Amino acid sequence: MELAPRISISENVRFGKPVITGTRIPVDLIIGKLAGGMTYKEIMDEYEITHEDILAALNYAAKIISSEEIKAVA
């Protein structure tokens, strides 16, 4: 099932985690690699994905975070 452009889930792939469509590469892995300092080019070369795939992962993560609700407990 496609969640967003280039991002999909299937219970048979990575236990239903969001992945780059047509791969087994989870969105959280891409975000983590970027946070760890890898460049787009390094990620594209290591995981054989496109620049557009990385942007789709970032866009998906941004949408998930923007819908998150945090309640302060005092």
C-alpha positions, -999 to +999 in steps of 0.1 A: +000+000+000+014+034-010+014+059+019+029+088+000+047+092-033+076+066-034+068+054+001+049+022+008+042-005+034+036-042+032+034-065+061+057-089+042+084-062+038+104-051+069+075-060+092+052-033+077+076-004+082+075+024+056+100+018+029+111+033-004+087+017-029+102-012-047+130-017-021+134-030+014+150+002+025+131+018+055+124+055+056+139+057+091+172+042+079+175+070+053+167+097+079+192+082+103+219+081+077+214+118+069+213+126+106+246+107+110+263+129+084+261+108+052+256+128+020+228+122-005+254+108-029+268+084-003+233+071+005+223+069-032+255+049-039+252+026-009+215+018-012+210+022-049+182+047-045+176+081-062+178+116-050+140+117-054+137+087-031+156+105-004+135+136-008+103+114-005+116+099+027+123+134+041+089+146+030+071+116+046+090+121+078+082+158+079+045+150+075+045+124+102+063+148+126+039+176+118+009+155+127+024+144+160+008+158+192+028+163+223+011+171+255+031+187+283+026+171+317+034+193+347 
